[in-house]
């Protein structure tokens, strides 16, 4: 792997980790917890990963609270 590819992969991974933290904090402020929120491990398996964020499943009640929170901010 070229050094540029490695640097890009590291930057993508760091950005994804920061984004997960920011999203978890923002959801928490709205009283919402997505237990499965995190980086999709399969997306890290590439030679030069650029991770995807897995939102995961949640209850219907949590989904309704998430929809309401999005309507308030939109």
N, C-alpha and C positions, 0 to 999 in steps of 0.2 A: 504494500500500500504506500502511496506517495505521502510525503509529509503533509502536503496540503490537504489530502483526504483525511488524514488522522486529525489534523487541526479542526477541520470542518466537523468531523464526527464528534469530537470532544465539545465543540461549541454547541452543536445541536443537542447533545445529551445534557449539557449544563442548562441550556435554555429550557428544555423540556422539564427538568427537575425544578427549576425556578417557577415555571408556569404552573406545575402541579401544586406547589406550595401556595402561590398566589390564588389559584382557583379554590383550593381547600379553605384558605382564609376567608375569601369573599363569600363562599357558600356558608361557612360557619357564621359569618356576620348576619346572614339571612336566616340562620337557624336550620340550615340544611347540611346533612352529612351524607356523602356518597362513600360508603365503606370500601368499595373497590377502586376508588380513584387512585391512579398511579400510572407509571410508565408501562406500556405494553411490552412484556419481556421478549415476545417474538420479534418485535421491531429492533431489538438490540442484537439479534443474531446475525445481522448482515456484516460483511467485512468492514463497511464504513457506515455505521448505524446513524440514522436520523430518526430518533424515537417518536412513536405515536403515543398519545395520551389516551389511556383507557378510562372511560367514565364508569363503566361497570353497570351492574343492575341495582335497582332500588325498589322500594315498595311503592304502591300506587299513591300513598299519602305523601311520600317524599317527592315523587314526580309531580304531584299537584302543587306542592309548595314551591318547587323549582319553576314550574310554569307561571305561578302567580308572581314570583320574584322577578322573572324575566319580563312579564307584562308591566310591572311597576317601573322598571328601568328603561323600557322601550318607548 
